[in-house]
Amino acid sequence: MSRMNIGLQLYTLRDATAQDFEGTLRKVAAMGYEGVEFAGYGDIKAEDMRDLLQELNLKAIGSHVGLHLLEGNLDEEIAYLQTIGAKYAICPWLPVDARDTEAWRGHLVKFEEYGKRFREAGISFAYHNHEFEFEVEIDGQIVFDALYERIDPQYLQVEMDIGWVQYSGVDPLAYIAKYAGRLPLLHLKDFRAGEKGGQIDTVELGRGDLPLLPIIDAASKASVEWIIVEQDTCANPPIEAVAESMEWLKTNFLNK
């Protein structure tokens, strides 16, 4: 099994970073995470964030950049990512009123344009899925697949949230294999199965229903660069939750 880097999506710690961004990053580094994926920067200047990450030996994987920022703040987002040395910009989610078939036709055009802009800046553009990409079709093809079939890989890479893939009723192992070579980022998210259509019950790694070890093995074979821990909601204090998930990874992957 090839060695993949272990990162954390900071959205999981959004309440903690809102109170003390720097202190939270210090705790994340102390846990053993090798990189972080941002979901906002807490009003920290790019140069200061770069210096803090260098001090903590944390890599800036990239950032979740909302649709409104892609549409209205693209130059500033690119500049920040370049300054902190991030390699990826990821569209993380779409508003409910922007998910029907006609809206997706427009997104396909826009995402390619954004991908070209990011590529010119030395950054790869990617898309992070939830469940709704498996529920809408374009010309008889589910949006998840249409997205990557119609946009050239040089302009759009895959950030697969494997928890949402399984939640959608799709075989996670098959989808990892399907997008091998175009899948640099994998969100490793565990959850307990509940009623379809209800709130996803995300839990610490190893406490849910996903076949995590086969998923990690499949990710390695698919040339995934970063396994990224993310927990949408936490029953336990989030800082404790991500620490537990890191310990699970040390026991079951990193120290094997």
Buried (B, 14 or more C-beta within 10 A) or exposed (E): EEEBBBBBBBBBBBEBBEEEBBEBBBBBBEBEBBBBBBBBBBEBEBEEBBEBBEEBEBBBBBBBBBBEBBEEEBEEBBEBBBBBEBBBBBBBBBEEEEBEEEBBEEBBEEBBEBBBBBBEBEBBBBBBBBBBBBEBEBEEEBBBBBBBEBBEEEBBBBBBBBBBBBBBEBEBBEBBBBBBEBBBBBBBBBBEEEEEEEEBBBBBBBBBBBEBEEBBBBBBBBEBBBBBBBBBEBEBEBBEBBBBBBBBBBEBBBEE
